[in-house]
Amino acid sequence: MTKAELFSQIKKKSSFLCVGLDADINKIPKHLLKEKDPIFSFCKEIIEETADFAVAYKPNIAFFEALGTEGWETLQKVLELIPKEIFTIADAKRGDIGNTSKLYAKAFFEKMDFDSVTVAPYMGVDSVTPFLEFDEKWVILLALTSNAGSMDFQLIKDEQGKPLYQTVLEKSQSWGSDENMMYVVGATRGELIGEVRKVVPDHFFLVPGVGAQGGSLSEVAKYGMNSTCGLLVNSSRGIIYASEGTDFAKVARKESEKLQIEMKDLLEKYL
Ligand SMILES: O=C(O)c1cc(=O)[nH]c(=O)n1[C@@H]1O[C@H](COP(=O)(O)O)[C@@H](O)[C@H]1O
């Protein structure tokens, strides 16, 4: 998918919502456990009910991988369910020496037809560029993550006072462009999102951390929105586990609609 197509979908739906498919067999409603493939049934109902409000889906690969071969098959079936105009993110956080990254890229972009994959920058240029060699496919590079451990490395300052995440942003801009690279910036980072935006004015950000992790959607938009929106805001647990009952998908619909309504106002305010 191109950046123009993504932006056009954001305008059409008045939404920059990414629904996170962190489909945990221990958390999905119990009545689904009698189904042949409970995770598939769960994701199917979630996708059917939230697709009106979502511009992206982010299956978290760990939740599928943990189920072994069957989990990979489920992931493939779930991916095929997602309407073609909706952006798909393989949240796999990959990155290795070049020839290995090349095969990770093939797995997610050719074997499975994801639009994008999350990649860790730690191993540097040759671990990331193999993912950038596919037309209309995207790398979403970890920059400033939402978790407490992001302090351990990402916020360490060099002698000039520049935090490591900023070096990642600066250096990686020559690896790709705003047409094939996005950055992960956690919603829990408040005004630091504005600092990231100063370094990368045009790139899209994938922003997890709204909902269960307590990030503020209005702060994200205030500090992060640019002229093509530039934001995909993810919520996983806050949507998909909003109810444990048989009404889980309907409740997920309501939760995603609530976020979409808020997003519509923010788009009108800042775009
Ligand atoms: O790359 C990610 O998606 C990610 C980066 C980050 O900094 N923080 C973060 O929470 N995530 C992912 O975003 C999702 C957040 O889920 P919820 O907290 O349930 O909304 C999970 O799938 C995380 O793996």
The ligand as an SDF file (V2000), in Angstrom:
LIG
                    3D

 24 25  0  0  0  0  0  0  0  0999 V2000
    5.5880   -2.4180   18.1020 O   0  0  0  0  0  0  0  0  0  0  0  0
    4.5580   -2.3810   18.7840 C   0  0  0  0  0  0  0  0  0  0  0  0
    3.4660   -2.5560   18.2760 O   0  0  0  0  0  0  0  0  0  0  0  0
    4.6680   -1.9770   20.1990 C   0  0  0  0  0  0  0  0  0  0  0  0
    5.6830   -1.0830   20.5020 C   0  0  0  0  0  0  0  0  0  0  0  0
    5.7040   -0.4610   21.7480 C   0  0  0  0  0  0  0  0  0  0  0  0
    6.5240    0.4030   22.0120 O   0  0  0  0  0  0  0  0  0  0  0  0
    4.7650   -0.7900   22.6660 N   0  0  0  0  0  0  0  0  0  0  0  0
    3.7860   -1.7190   22.4130 C   0  0  0  0  0  0  0  0  0  0  0  0
    2.9380   -1.9480   23.2910 O   0  0  0  0  0  0  0  0  0  0  0  0
    3.7540   -2.3620   21.1940 N   0  0  0  0  0  0  0  0  0  0  0  0
    2.7350   -3.3760   20.8930 C   0  0  0  0  0  0  0  0  0  0  0  0
    1.4550   -2.7420   20.8540 O   0  0  0  0  0  0  0  0  0  0  0  0
    0.4660   -3.5630   21.4580 C   0  0  0  0  0  0  0  0  0  0  0  0
   -0.1110   -2.8220   22.6500 C   0  0  0  0  0  0  0  0  0  0  0  0
   -1.1810   -3.5250   23.1820 O   0  0  0  0  0  0  0  0  0  0  0  0
   -2.1980   -2.8930   24.2300 P   0  0  0  0  0  0  0  0  0  0  0  0
   -1.3800   -2.2970   25.3330 O   0  0  0  0  0  0  0  0  0  0  0  0
   -3.0080   -4.0690   24.6810 O   0  0  0  0  0  0  0  0  0  0  0  0
   -3.0120   -1.8500   23.5050 O   0  0  0  0  0  0  0  0  0  0  0  0
    1.1580   -4.8840   21.7890 C   0  0  0  0  0  0  0  0  0  0  0  0
    0.9810   -5.7540   20.6770 O   0  0  0  0  0  0  0  0  0  0  0  0
    2.6140   -4.5130   21.9120 C   0  0  0  0  0  0  0  0  0  0  0  0
    3.4740   -5.5640   21.5450 O   0  0  0  0  0  0  0  0  0  0  0  0
  1  2  2  0
  2  3  1  0
  2  4  1  0
  4  5  2  0
  4 11  1  0
  5  6  1  0
  6  7  2  0
  6  8  1  0
  8  9  1  0
  9 10  2  0
  9 11  1  0
 11 12  1  0
 12 13  1  0
 12 23  1  0
 13 14  1  0
 14 15  1  0
 14 21  1  0
 15 16  1  0
 16 17  1  0
 17 18  2  0
 17 19  1  0
 17 20  1  0
 21 22  1  0
 21 23  1  0
 23 24  1  0
M  END
$$$$
